[in-house]
Amino acid sequence: MNIKKYEAFVRAVELGSLSKASEELGYTQSGISHMMQSLEDEVGFPLMIRTSSGILPNSEGEMLLPIIRQLLSTNENLEQNIAKIKGADTGHIRIASFSSVAIYWLPNIISAFQNDYPNVEIQIIEGGADRIDAMMDNHEADLCLYTGGEKRSFDWLPLCRDEMLALLPPGHPLTEGVSVPIEAFENEQFIMPLAGYDYEVHHILDRLKQYPHIRFSACNDYAIISLVTAGLGVSILPELILRNYQNDAVAMPMDPPQYRVLGMGVPQLKALSPVTRNFMRYVQEYAKKRRGPDAML
C-alpha cells in the first residue's frame, strides 16, 4: 500500500483541484495525475469526477473518504510512535545490578536519564554474580552492571576500577599499619561473601598459601560490615560500599592493592533497542565523571 496515494487523494478532494494538491504536496501535475490513476486501478473503480472547474469525489469516493482519513490518521500516529522509539522516549529497560551499583550509582544515572526521557520505564533487579549471569543468559535483563562479564557470552564494556579494601574491627592490631598485607589474612577469622554472590574476594584469597578460617558467610554486604564491626572477624569489601556506608569498622588498602572492574553488559550491541543504547550512554558518562579509586580504566 502506497500511503502517499491516499494522502494525495484526500488533499485533491479537499482542495477541489489536482494542480493545487500537487503544489502543496510537492508533486508535478503529471505526477499526481498518475498517482490518482494508479489509486483507482488499485481499488478497481473510479473515485473522482473530473469537471472543468476541478474534481469532486463520486459516490464511491465519498464512501471511502472517511475510511481513508482514518487510515491517514492511524499512519501518522504510527510514524509518531516510531519516531519516539527511535528517540528512546518510550519503552522499558530491565537492569540487573550488584546492590552496591544499584544503591550508589543508579539513582544519579536514572535521574539524569529521566530528565531527558521521562516516559521510559526502568526496572532494577538486584542480585549476585550467579543470578545476573543467569538473567543475561535467559534474556531476562536488557543490561547488567557488575563484575566478571568479560568471561561471559554477552557483549561487555569495562567502566572503571573499584578498589577492594580490608575491613577490620575497631582496635584490631592490623589497623596500626598503613596497609594490610594480603598474607595477613592467613591467620585471621574471616567473614566471607557467600559463594555465587561476589567472586572477587574468593579470587584474592585463592592466591594465599594458606586459606583463612571462614567463620561466617553472608550474601549481604551490610551484614558483613556489622559482623566485622562486632569483632567477629575480618573481611574484604569494595571501596564503593565502604566509602558511602557509615560504620565503626576500619577500611584499609591492601598490599599489593586489589581492584575489581565494574562494567556493563548487554546481550548484543548490534541488536540493542534505541532506549537501551541511550541509557548505556548515560552510564558511560557517569562512570567517566568518577574520580579516585573507581576512576576510569
Residue pairs with C-beta under 8 A, 6 or more apart in sequence:
2 35
2 38
3 71
3 72
3 75
4 35
5 35
5 36
5 38
5 39
5 42
6 39
6 68
6 71
6 72
7 25
7 72
8 21
8 25
8 27
8 32
8 35
8 36
8 39
9 36
9 39
9 47
9 48
9 61
9 68
10 65
10 68
10 69
10 72
11 21
11 24
11 25
12 18
12 20
12 21
12 32
12 36
12 48
12 55
13 48
13 55
13 56
13 57
13 61
13 65
15 21
15 24
16 53
16 54
16 55
16 56
17 54
17 55
18 29
18 32
18 33
18 36
18 54
18 55
19 29
21 27
21 32
22 28
22 29
22 31
22 32
25 32
27 35
36 47
36 48
39 47
40 46
40 47
40 48
43 64
45 60
46 58
46 60
46 61
47 57
47 58
47 60
47 61
47 64
48 55
48 56
48 57
48 58
48 61
49 55
49 56
49 57
49 58
57 65
81 90
84 90
84 119
85 91
85 273
85 274
85 275
86 274
87 274
88 117
88 120
88 273
88 274
88 275
88 277
88 278
88 279
89 117
89 119
89 120
90 119
90 120
90 275
91 120
91 121
91 273
91 274
91 275
92 120
92 121
92 122
92 123
92 275
93 120
93 121
93 122
93 123
93 142
93 143
93 275
93 276
93 279
94 123
94 125
94 140
94 141
94 142
94 143
95 102
95 106
95 122
95 123
95 124
95 125
95 141
95 142
95 143
95 144
95 145
96 125
96 127
96 131
96 132
96 135
96 136
96 140
96 141
96 143
96 144
96 145
96 146
97 106
97 124
97 125
97 126
97 127
97 132
97 144
97 145
97 146
98 126
98 127
98 128
98 132
98 145
98 146
98 147
98 198
99 126
99 220
99 221
100 221
100 238
100 240
100 241
101 145
101 146
101 240
101 262
102 124
102 126
102 145
103 244
104 240
104 241
104 244
105 145
105 283
105 286
106 124
106 145
108 286
109 279
109 282
109 283
109 286
110 122
112 282
112 286
113 120
113 122
113 278
113 279
113 282
114 120
114 122
117 275
117 278
120 275
120 279
122 279
125 135
125 140
125 141
127 135
128 194
128 196
128 197
128 198
128 219
129 146
129 147
129 148
129 196
129 197
129 198
129 199
130 196
130 197
131 196
132 141
132 144
132 146
133 152
134 140
135 141
135 144
136 144
136 152
136 154
136 265
136 267
137 153
139 267
142 266
142 267
142 273
142 276
143 264
143 265
143 266
143 276
143 279
143 280
144 154
144 264
144 265
144 266
145 262
145 263
145 264
145 265
145 283
146 262
146 263
146 265
147 198
147 199
147 200
147 260
147 261
147 262
147 263
148 199
149 156
149 263
149 264
149 265
150 156
150 158
150 261
150 263
152 265
154 265
154 266
154 267
154 268
155 265
155 266
155 267
155 268
155 269
156 263
156 264
156 265
157 263
157 264
157 265
157 280
157 284
158 261
158 262
158 263
158 297
159 261
159 262
159 263
159 264
159 283
159 284
159 287
159 296
159 297
160 261
160 262
160 287
160 290
160 294
160 295
160 296
160 297
161 259
161 260
161 261
161 262
161 293
161 294
161 295
161 297
162 238
162 239
162 240
162 259
162 260
162 261
162 262
162 293
162 294
163 238
163 239
163 253
163 257
163 258
163 259
163 293
163 294
164 200
164 201
164 204
164 236
164 237
164 238
164 239
164 254
164 258
164 259
164 260
165 236
165 237
165 238
165 239
165 242
165 251
165 252
165 253
165 254
166 174
166 179
166 180
166 185
166 234
166 235
166 236
166 251
166 252
166 253
166 254
167 224
167 225
167 228
167 234
167 235
167 236
167 237
167 242
167 249
167 250
167 251
168 174
168 175
168 180
168 228
168 234
168 249
168 250
168 251
168 252
169 228
169 229
169 230
169 231
169 232
169 233
169 234
169 249
169 250
170 229
170 231
170 248
170 249
170 250
172 234
172 250
174 180
174 184
174 234
174 252
175 250
175 252
177 252
178 252
178 253
179 252
179 253
179 254
179 255
180 252
180 253
180 254
180 255
181 254
181 255
182 204
182 207
182 208
182 254
182 255
182 256
182 258
183 208
183 209
185 205
185 208
185 212
185 234
185 236
186 208
186 209
186 210
186 211
186 212
187 212
188 212
188 213
188 233
188 234
189 212
189 213
189 215
189 232
189 233
189 234
190 205
190 212
190 213
190 214
190 215
190 233
190 234
190 235
191 214
191 215
191 216
191 217
191 218
191 224
191 227
191 228
191 232
191 233
191 234
191 235
192 201
192 202
192 214
192 216
192 217
192 218
192 235
193 201
193 202
193 217
193 218
193 219
193 221
193 224
193 235
193 237
194 217
194 218
194 219
195 202
195 217
197 219
200 236
200 238
200 260
201 235
201 236
201 237
204 236
204 254
204 258
205 211
205 212
205 236
215 232
215 233
216 227
216 232
216 233
218 224
218 227
221 237
221 241
222 245
224 235
224 237
225 237
225 241
225 242
225 245
225 247
225 249
226 247
227 233
227 235
228 234
228 235
228 249
229 247
229 248
229 249
236 254
236 258
237 251
238 260
239 251
239 293
239 294
240 262
240 294
242 251
243 251
259 293
261 297
262 287
262 294
264 280
264 283
264 284
266 272
266 276
266 280
272 280
287 296
288 296
290 296
